[in-house]
């Protein structure tokens, strides 16, 4: 187990910063693991393959992430790009699992 990283405001060296970034990346992967678990659940629940891609929901998810980022003083355009990739990757992952569930 890793020691807790310092908060950004408490960092005094680049070692502190890098340890914080690495710890944050591990947390992000754990969160994305949970998010992709929801994609597996969606693949299991959705009765129709056509329901996997929902452009209205995609736009809503991206807009919410951008709004949240901007409210935190973060660059909305960067978050729009990240969430575009995240949502498209999630959709592709869900399609794979939808097909696996019904073709196994």
N, C-alpha and C positions, 0 to 999 in steps of 0.2 A: 504494500500500500504506500502511496506517496504522501509526503507531508503536505499539509495545506499550503497552497501558494499564497504569497502576499497579495493584498489588493493593489491595484495599480497605483493608488495614491501613496502606498507604503513602500513601493519599490525604490531602492537606492542604487542598484547596480543593474547592468545588463543581464547578469545571471538571474537576478530576481525577476526581471521582465520576461526572460525566456522561460523560466520555470512557470511563471503565470500563464504565458501563452500555451505552453505544453499542457498544463493542467486544464485550461479552458478548452483546448482542442479535445481532450479526453472526455470532458463533460458534453461537448457538442456531439461527439460520436455517440455517446450513450443516449442523448436526446433524439438523435436521428434514428437510432435503433428503435426507440419507442415509436417515433413517427412512422417508420416503415412497417412496424407492427400493425398500426392502424390501416395501412394500405393492404396488408394481408387480410385484415378483418373485413375491409371494404370488398375485397375480391371474393371473400366467402359469402358476404351478405347480398351483394348485387346480383340480381337474377339474370340480367342481360349484359352481355359484353359491351353493348352500345352505351350503357350507363357508366362505364369506367371513365370515359372522357366527358367532362362537364365544364365547358368553357366559361359559363357564368360563375361557377364555383371557383375555378382557377383564377379568374379576374378578381374575385372577392378576396381570396386568400392573399394574393399579391398586394392588392390595395391595402389590406389590413396590416401586412408586414411593413409596407412603406410608411403608412401613417404612424405606426408604432415607432419605427426607426426615427422618423422626423421629429416626433414628439420627444425623443431622447436626445435630439441634437445630432443625429447621425445622418449620413448622406443617403437620401431616399433613392436616388438613381442607382447607387451601388446595391442597395437592398432589393430593388426591383430586378436587377440582373441576377443576383443570387437566388431570389425566390423563383424566378422564371426557370432557372436550371433545376432547383429543388423540386418544384411542382412537376415539371416535365419528366424528371427522373422518377418521381413517385408514381406518375401515371404509367410510365413504361414498366416499372416494377409491378404495379397492380395488374397490368395486362398479362404479364408472365404468370403471376400467381392465379389469376382468373382462369387462364388456359390450363394450368397444371391441375387445378382442382377438378375441372370438368373433363379433362382428358386422361386422368389417371385411373 
